[in-house]
């Protein structure tokens, strides 16, 4: 359920070649587990962009104001996803706590930090 060293290396050298293309948000509160294959309760998903800095990758999605999400409790990154709920392969999942106002847009940033760069070809 996490990015592999090969994916991290590819992203840092070539861009988003790992096919992580969607960030999903949900209301599930179960602690993330390596065996998770989807969010507990996915509500919406959005295309993702990214930036890199040193050993970190920042995946960013914009959550528009008009959506009726009351609270966001979980966030996930998906490989080869589509707009359809639960599509694609879950790459990473985190718990999050955001009470969203219907009139407010948010930029949601998922920070992924890599360790053990000795096996990465950077």
Long-range contacts (C-beta under 8 A, 24 or more apart in sequence): 1-32, 1-33, 1-34, 1-35, 1-36, 1-37, 1-90, 1-91, 1-92, 1-93, 2-34, 2-91, 2-92, 3-91, 3-92, 3-112, 3-114, 5-114, 5-116, 5-119, 5-120, 7-91, 8-57, 8-112, 8-114, 8-120, 9-120, 9-121, 9-122, 11-50, 11-52, 11-57, 12-52, 12-57, 12-120, 12-122, 13-121, 13-122, 16-50, 18-79, 18-91, 19-79, 19-80, 20-48, 20-50, 20-59, 20-77, 20-78, 20-79, 20-91, 21-47, 21-48, 21-78, 21-79, 21-80, 21-81, 21-88, 22-46, 22-47, 22-48, 22-61, 22-77, 22-78, 22-81, 22-82, 22-83, 22-88, 23-47, 23-48, 23-59, 23-60, 23-61, 23-75, 23-76, 23-77, 23-78, 23-108, 23-110, 24-75, 24-76, 24-78, 24-81, 24-85, 25-63, 25-69, 25-72, 25-74, 25-75, 25-76, 25-96, 25-108, 26-72, 26-73, 26-74, 26-75, 26-76, 27-71, 27-72, 27-73, 27-74, 28-73, 28-74, 29-73, 29-74, 29-95, 31-95, 32-74, 32-93, 32-94, 32-95, 36-90, 36-93, 37-89, 37-90, 38-76, 38-86, 38-90, 39-74, 39-76, 39-86, 39-90, 39-93, 40-74, 41-74, 42-76, 42-85, 42-86, 43-69, 43-72, 44-69, 45-78, 45-81, 45-83, 45-85, 46-108, 48-77, 55-113, 55-114, 55-115, 55-117, 56-111, 56-112, 56-113, 56-114, 57-111, 57-112, 57-114, 58-109, 58-110, 58-111, 58-112, 59-109, 59-110, 59-112, 60-107, 60-108, 60-109, 60-110, 61-107, 61-108, 62-105, 62-106, 62-107, 62-108, 63-100, 63-105, 63-106, 63-107, 63-108, 64-105, 65-101, 65-102, 65-103, 65-104, 65-105, 66-102, 67-100, 67-102, 68-102, 69-100, 70-99, 70-100, 71-97, 71-98, 71-99, 71-100, 72-96, 72-97, 72-98, 72-100, 72-108, 73-97, 75-108, 75-110, 77-110, 77-112
